[in-house]
């Protein structure tokens, strides 16, 4: 009999909990909350659109003509780099225009442009048409950066951290699932249909952003914007900031040098057995999974022992992983080392961004991160070209050895550029 009141009380608590959950799920959302829902989906799809075509891009190029191995590697490098070349040039221009005209307009420009261009990639008949579209794709960059800026400015300050943190998971999840989905779609429907599907999804992103994203925009006057020289004067450790920007470029070179040859390397390891595009998609997605798991824990560790120490450890670990990757005998071994690369990635780029944020005045942090985006794009240009040239000259294994050497150079340069910062911190 004594259990009856307790059971009744438990039922009431469960009912109250269900009522609260129902209210949270179906209540009318505030404009800033609605922005997060829509832009999360948009950043998820943008991240997926950028990454899902990578596992089979080289294979798609191979269907557009009769190429030797050296030619295929060369064209793959140019195709991968083309978008980032334009992005590095136009990003600062779009950033200034966003301050003048609004972030929502830039979001609509980027999503509609990407939808049209990626859909058109499924119609090309020559490799040069594909390269031209990849150049044009770079013109329509900026969805992610403007989505972050819009959420940061439209969300209440007490919720801004939560809002931006939620938005980041969208892009990360898209990058993680993109290669796997792209490989699956390519294996099921073919390369061209995959481009059409991606373009259609981005068109949905454009429509949702147009209809449901709200912005209360206040233009920034041109005279109120600091010049680059004035921004640099605000840095306490200018050499550290410049060093981190260069480090970003080299990290991206190391990451992207493998992109043009990954699917071709997988094809070689499979010896004609199995679906190359599907397996390449899985291999390409593995580092993202490792990064999601490891990054938060390594960030906490960095706060305890120092972010610069975590970055140093990451460089050393990456060197130790890249070298044996050149000698793998099957895709399972390659997948294992790619997982370890994901762990090293979790120490690198987040640590660089943390050092930039901690050592930049709040008033110029946005400008610094836009520079970082441009330097990252430059790394994405050079990396695939290096990978293509090295693989065409010495073979696929040499790409991993040269990448290990690049990371070693980055370690030396990083220690040099942070010596004054480390000395000041030790006092």
Buried (B, 14 or more C-beta within 10 A) or exposed (E): EEEEEEEEEEEEEEEEEEEEEEEEEEEEEBEBBBBBBBBBBBBBBBBBBBBBBBBBBBBBBBEBEEBEEEBBBBBBBBBBBBBBBBBBBBBBEBBBBBBBEBBBBBBBBBBBBBBBBBBBBBEBEEBBBBBBBBBBBBBBBBBBBBBBBBBBBBBEEEBBEEBBEBBBEBBBBBBBBBBBBBBBBBBEEBBBEBBBBBBEBBBBBBBBBBEBBEBEBEEEEEEEEEEEEEBBEBBEBEBBBBBBBBBBBBBBBBBBBBBBBBBBBBBBBBEEEBBBBBBBBBBBBBBBBBBBBBBEEBBEBBEEEBBBBBBBBBBBBBBEBBBBBBEBEEBEBBBBBBBBBBBBBBBBBBBBBBBBEEBBEEEBBBBBBBBBBBBBBBBBBBBBBBBBBBBBEEBBBBBBBBBBBBBBEBBEBBBEBBEBBEEEEEE
